[in-house]
């Protein structure tokens, strides 16, 4: 049995539905998980793969919470920048 239910301070939702997955969504989610681990943020930031956001024309799609920042047609480079902007900013973590 788990000792507790930890709630992360920040959550990155990455669509991994069929179109988003084909256009890099799954790889971006893996990249985020690796970055979180490397930066020692596993207790405060979580990546959640979503099945579909119903925004397939904009794939890949992701959302960074609690900023409610939605990104579309995201490249790996843009995802890294969004991580810096919404996850690593000192006033938000």
Buried (B, 14 or more C-beta within 10 A) or exposed (E): EEEEEEEBBBBBBBBBBEBBBEBBBBBBBEBBBEBBEEEEBEEBBBBBBBEBBEBBEBBBBBBBBEBEBEBBEBEEEBBBEBBEEBBBEEEEE
